Structures are given as structure tokens and as C-alpha cells.
Amino acid sequence: MNDAMQGGDATPFDFLLLGGGLQACLIILAVRQRQPMASIAVIEAGERLAGNHTWCLHDGDVTGPAREWLWPALSARWPGYTVRFPGYLRSVPLSYSAVTSQDLGERAAAALRQGPHDLRLATTGQVLDDHRVQLGTGEVLRGRRLVVATGRADMPRNLGGWQTFLGIELVTPRPHGLQQPILMDATVAQVGGFRFLYVLPLAPDRLLVEDTCFADAPDLNLAERRQGVLAYAERHDWLPAAEVRCETGVLPMPWRLPPQPATNHVRAGVAGGWFHPLTGYSLPWAAAVAEHLAQRDPGEPLGDGWRALQQQHRRQQRLPLLLNWALFRMAEPAARTAMLDLFYRRDASTIGRIYALRHTWRDTLALFAGRPPRGMARWPRRWPLTPALEAPQ
Ligand SMILES: Cc1cc2nc3c(=O)[nH]c(=O)nc-3n(C[C@H](O)[C@H](O)[C@H](O)COP(=O)(O)OP(=O)(O)OC[C@H]3O[C@@H](n4cnc5c(N)ncnc54)[C@H](O)[C@@H]3O)c2cc1C
């Protein structure tokens, strides 16, 4: 379908998506499930949908009807994972799943083709107003529901720390034998901040191994991290292995968030602040937003339901913002390890609620009860409860 038929001066698209990453792909899947014949246009700067990532989530992060279209899209699922700290090793019985860019991009492209659509790859767009986007070519597309999901491209300067990582997908020479992910192995040398290795067993002979750091600065030394991954793989007898893919990330771990801009179009994905400030995960909230939009007539204003969803998310972001503040403002790097160590000693349901941003007041109090970890003199007398949410742009 092209502009002559829809989106330009003619009938607008039902959904006009600027950005074709994780959030846009989930909206495509949700809309095809709830409104199969809705017209969808996607404008993506890259050469393909979904970019180059492996996205994970705790299964409990997503509840309700979004599971109908998200679960079939998942690439791998595990009943639990392990965490390793210098003093202990623990298996956490929380089911955990992954979806690769390759799988999600192909599924979203196939779903698009099942109804009226227009997919513009290698094309950038700029928002003109609440219903129109101008492409790099000068062409203008119109949509009844404009969704801006351009990722971090236009996020303001970060206030807080950073999660920096490099991951390599390896094909091992023999079955690696790892049954479930290692979410955090903090028994490795601590350099540059709180450092840990993360491993996903994607298939019996395939692993994604990531060298991650909670650091004060957004620097990522690619050669050093690559060496970290390979040394870890060697230690576990996973070499010599073929390297099939590499991904990198520099994700903000803020203790403040910018105010929500007042627009009548939707800002979704991380561009709209829909992420977990401590873990950087955004998939669960991208799924919730996709389901919300797909259930509504794209010609109707979103109104109170949308505002309530936004407010609830902002409220639940407060605890992880505070934890980031404690991690980066109060703790020496060694105390960061102790904070995470304490966190993973909690019962699985508490860990699950905090990952899902469904924690209770009781969870918050329990986290800060008792003596602070080694390396922190004391908890502050006054927590930055109010300034934690909004930061100047
Ligand atoms: C390597 C990596 C691994 C991650 N792992 C996880 C994980 O396991 N679980 C999890 O929940 N989160 C994870 N995250 C965090 C977060 O979920 C991702 O950043 C996620 O991709 C954000 O989704 P999004 O749709 O908001 O943005 P993106 O997926 O980044 O998509 C934005 C898209 O918009 C396009 N774009 C930008 N500007 C324009 C423009 N002007 N015109 C047209 N197109 C434009 C970009 O090319 C991009 O494809 C990870 C992040 C990274 C970097």
C-alpha cells in the first residue's frame, strides 16, 4: 500500500508508528489481534524491524490479555534462573523468557502483511503535529493514532548511573549443559563499578554471554568487555566457540525522570518513559501499552484510562528511582555488590513484584529496614522522596 491510497491527503492510517523497534512491533502484534483490518504504517530508520537485541522478561511481569499475542512470539522460556554472589549461589524459581530481534521482527512483519499496511524502512520521520509525520523525503503521512516510539534517541541527559554491557552469542563446540539462565554472576573481578556476567542458554549449543557493569559513567570499552565475555566462556569450558552475533547497550539507571510532555499523540516505549529505572527492562510496559492502544478505537481520544495507566507507572517507578539513588549516590562500588546481594536473598515473590513494578509499601519498607549494607555508613535521614520523579529537561 502506498501514500497515494492512504496516509497522505487521502484517508489517514488508523495507526501511524514512528520507530519500528520493540514497542512498535508489539503494537503491530496487539493491533492485528484486536483489530485485524486496521491500517498500520511504520516508519523505521533502520534496515529492518526490531533492531539487534535479545529482550527478556519475567513471565509474571505481563498479566492479562497481552499474553495471548506475546507468549506465541517468545523465542525461549525457562522455569527459573540462578544468581551467584561471592557468598552464595541461589536458584530463583521465577519463570523467565526471551525474544530475539530476529524472531520478533519476522513475526511483526508477517502480522503487518495480514492487513492494510505501509512499511517504510531506512526512512526517518519527524513529528509535525498530533496526526502527521514528515519523512526525510519530504512526504507527509497522516494517522488517526500517532505513536512515537523512537527509543532513547531523544531522551534528555541522564541523571543517575548507567548499565553498560556487551553480549556475544556463541555457538559452543559441544552441548554447554546449562539448563537455565545465570541472571547475575557477581563472583567475577569487580572493575569499573558493580560488574557481573549474564548468560542465556538459547539452545543446547547456543549461549548469549554478557559482561555488564552498573557504572557511574556511560563509557563502554568494547575490547575490555569482549575479553571479559571470552574469559568467562573459557573458564566454563565453552570455547572454542563460533561468535554469531554481538549486542551492546548503555542504558540509563536514573534517579530522576523528565516530566511527561503534554501531547495528544502517544509517546510509547522508552521514549515515553515506559521502562524500569533499575533494570532498564521495557518489554513488559511496552506490552501493556500495546494492549491498551489495540483495545481502543484509534479515532477516539485516549482520555482517563491512558492517564491512569501513565500515573500508575510513574508511581511505581519511584522505588527503583530511589534504589538507583542509593546505589549511585550513597554506595561505594563494593557496597553496590552488597546491596544486590541482599536483594537476591529475598523471597522469590518479593523479587518478582519488584521486577514487575508491582511492589507494595511493605516491600519498600522491608528493603530499607535494618542495617544498610557494608560500605554505606547509614541510610540517609531524609530520602529524596519528592525530587526523585521530575528533573529539568
Ligand atoms: C542490547 C540491549 C538489550 C536489552 N535487553 C532488554 C531486555 O532483556 N529486556 C527488556 O525489557 N529491555 C531490554 N533492553 C531495554 C529496552 O527494552 C530496549 O532499549 C528496547 O529496545 C526499547 O524499545 P523501544 O521500542 O522503546 O525502542 P527501540 O527498540 O530502540 O526502537 C526505537 C526505534 O526507533 C527508530 N528511530 C529512532 N528515531 C527515528 C526517527 N526519527 N525516524 C524513524 N525511526 C526512528 C530506531 O531506529 C529504533 O529502531 C535492552 C536494551 C539494549 C540496548
The ligand as a MOL file (V3000), in Angstrom:
LIG
                    3D

  0  0  0     0  0            999 V3000
M  V30 BEGIN CTAB
M  V30 COUNTS 53 58 0 0 0
M  V30 BEGIN ATOM
M  V30 1 C 21.2360 -4.5050 23.8300 0
M  V30 2 C 20.0160 -4.2050 24.6720 0
M  V30 3 C 19.3940 -5.2590 25.3700 0
M  V30 4 C 18.2470 -5.0030 26.1190 0
M  V30 5 N 17.6560 -6.0420 26.7990 0
M  V30 6 C 16.4690 -5.8450 27.3920 0
M  V30 7 C 15.7790 -6.9290 27.9900 0
M  V30 8 O 16.3010 -8.0320 28.1030 0
M  V30 9 N 14.5230 -6.7250 28.4650 0
M  V30 10 C 13.9350 -5.5160 28.3850 0
M  V30 11 O 12.7660 -5.3660 28.7390 0
M  V30 12 N 14.6100 -4.4480 27.9200 0
M  V30 13 C 15.8580 -4.5840 27.4190 0
M  V30 14 N 16.5240 -3.5100 26.8880 0
M  V30 15 C 15.9900 -2.1580 27.1270 0
M  V30 16 C 14.8190 -1.7670 26.2130 0
M  V30 17 O 13.8190 -2.7310 26.2790 0
M  V30 18 C 15.2240 -1.6250 24.7780 0
M  V30 19 O 16.0260 -0.4930 24.6970 0
M  V30 20 C 14.0260 -1.5670 23.7960 0
M  V30 21 O 14.5170 -1.8420 22.5190 0
M  V30 22 C 13.2700 -0.2520 23.8360 0
M  V30 23 O 12.1730 -0.3550 22.9350 0
M  V30 24 P 11.6310 0.9080 22.1120 0
M  V30 25 O 10.6850 0.4030 21.1010 0
M  V30 26 O 11.2040 1.9430 23.0540 0
M  V30 27 O 12.9400 1.4700 21.3980 0
M  V30 28 P 13.8330 0.7590 20.2980 0
M  V30 29 O 13.6400 -0.7160 20.3330 0
M  V30 30 O 15.1970 1.3010 20.4700 0
M  V30 31 O 13.1910 1.2670 18.9430 0
M  V30 32 C 13.2620 2.6040 18.5150 0
M  V30 33 C 13.3510 2.5720 17.0040 0
M  V30 34 O 13.0740 3.8630 16.5020 0
M  V30 35 C 13.9180 4.0880 15.4070 0
M  V30 36 N 14.0170 5.5500 15.2580 0
M  V30 37 C 14.5530 6.4500 16.1170 0
M  V30 38 N 14.3740 7.7030 15.6620 0
M  V30 39 C 13.6940 7.5820 14.4910 0
M  V30 40 C 13.1970 8.5200 13.5490 0
M  V30 41 N 13.3350 9.8530 13.7160 0
M  V30 42 N 12.5670 8.0640 12.4410 0
M  V30 43 C 12.3830 6.7230 12.2440 0
M  V30 44 N 12.8310 5.7900 13.1130 0
M  V30 45 C 13.4720 6.2270 14.2180 0
M  V30 46 C 15.2260 3.4020 15.7590 0
M  V30 47 O 15.9650 3.0780 14.6050 0
M  V30 48 C 14.7370 2.1680 16.5040 0
M  V30 49 O 14.6120 1.0290 15.6790 0
M  V30 50 C 17.7020 -3.7040 26.1770 0
M  V30 51 C 18.3550 -2.6660 25.5140 0
M  V30 52 C 19.5080 -2.8980 24.7810 0
M  V30 53 C 20.1880 -1.7480 24.0840 0
M  V30 END ATOM
M  V30 BEGIN BOND
M  V30 1 1 1 2
M  V30 2 1 2 3
M  V30 3 2 2 52
M  V30 4 2 3 4
M  V30 5 1 4 5
M  V30 6 1 4 50
M  V30 7 2 5 6
M  V30 8 1 6 7
M  V30 9 1 6 13
M  V30 10 2 7 8
M  V30 11 1 7 9
M  V30 12 1 9 10
M  V30 13 2 10 11
M  V30 14 1 10 12
M  V30 15 2 12 13
M  V30 16 1 13 14
M  V30 17 1 14 15
M  V30 18 1 14 50
M  V30 19 1 15 16
M  V30 20 1 16 17
M  V30 21 1 16 18
M  V30 22 1 18 19
M  V30 23 1 18 20
M  V30 24 1 20 21
M  V30 25 1 20 22
M  V30 26 1 22 23
M  V30 27 1 23 24
M  V30 28 2 24 25
M  V30 29 1 24 26
M  V30 30 1 24 27
M  V30 31 1 27 28
M  V30 32 2 28 29
M  V30 33 1 28 30
M  V30 34 1 28 31
M  V30 35 1 31 32
M  V30 36 1 32 33
M  V30 37 1 33 34
M  V30 38 1 33 48
M  V30 39 1 34 35
M  V30 40 1 35 36
M  V30 41 1 35 46
M  V30 42 1 36 37
M  V30 43 1 36 45
M  V30 44 2 37 38
M  V30 45 1 38 39
M  V30 46 1 39 40
M  V30 47 2 39 45
M  V30 48 1 40 41
M  V30 49 2 40 42
M  V30 50 1 42 43
M  V30 51 2 43 44
M  V30 52 1 44 45
M  V30 53 1 46 47
M  V30 54 1 46 48
M  V30 55 1 48 49
M  V30 56 2 50 51
M  V30 57 1 51 52
M  V30 58 1 52 53
M  V30 END BOND
M  V30 END CTAB
M  END
